[in-house]
Amino acid sequence: MITGFVPLDRWAQVEKAAKKGARPDFEIARALDCLTDAERPAIRREFPLPARLMIKVMASRYHRRERAVFGPSAVLAQHA
């Protein structure tokens, strides 16, 4: 899907940079926040329960930092 927006060679550079300094607790939560309403059920079906629980913990950390930076109204509007 991403290659519709970013050229494949550029995306390879992004992935390489992310691997060097990636923080799974940030990257996974941020990626999941970008899912559409149609994509979310597929994630729930495909991810095993332990992975979903781990993601929930990571997402709560991410959203806590998001609130600290942007304030509670930005988070509530995005996740409404």
C-alpha positions in Angstrom: 0.0 0.0 0.0 2.7 2.5 0.9 4.4 2.3 -2.5 1.3 4.1 -3.9 2.5 7.1 -2.0 6.3 6.7 -1.7 8.6 5.3 -4.5 9.9 1.8 -3.7 13.5 2.9 -3.5 12.7 5.7 -1.1 10.6 3.4 1.0 13.6 1.0 1.3 15.7 4.0 2.6 12.9 4.7 5.2 12.8 1.1 6.4 16.6 1.0 6.7 16.6 4.2 8.8 13.8 2.9 10.9 15.7 -0.4 11.7 18.6 1.6 13.0 16.7 3.6 15.5 13.2 2.2 15.6 11.2 2.0 18.8 8.6 -0.7 18.5 6.4 0.9 21.2 6.2 4.1 19.1 6.2 2.7 15.6 3.6 0.0 16.0 1.2 2.2 17.9 1.6 5.0 15.4 1.1 2.6 12.5 -2.0 1.2 14.0 -3.4 4.7 14.5 -3.2 5.1 10.7 -5.4 2.1 10.0 -8.8 2.7 8.4 -12.0 1.5 10.0 -12.0 -1.2 7.3 -8.5 -2.4 8.1 -8.9 -2.7 11.9 -11.0 -5.9 12.0 -8.4 -7.7 9.8 -5.7 -6.8 12.4 -7.9 -8.2 15.2 -8.5 -11.4 13.3 -4.9 -11.9 12.2 -2.9 -10.9 15.3 -2.8 -13.5 18.1 -4.2 -12.5 21.5 -0.7 -12.0 23.2 0.4 -9.7 20.4 -2.9 -7.7 20.7 -2.3 -7.3 24.4 1.3 -6.2 23.9 0.2 -3.7 21.3 -2.4 -2.3 23.7 0.3 -1.7 26.4 2.5 -0.1 23.8 -0.3 2.1 22.5 -1.1 3.4 25.9 2.5 4.6 26.3 2.3 6.2 22.9 -0.9 7.9 23.6 0.3 9.1 26.9 3.3 10.8 25.2 1.0 12.1 22.5 -1.2 13.8 25.1 1.9 15.3 26.8 3.0 16.8 23.5 -0.3 17.8 21.8 -2.7 17.9 24.7 -5.7 15.7 25.4 -8.0 17.2 22.9 -5.8 16.3 19.9 -5.8 12.6 21.0 -9.5 12.5 21.7 -10.3 14.0 18.3 -8.1 11.6 16.5 -9.4 8.5 18.3 -13.1 9.4 18.4 
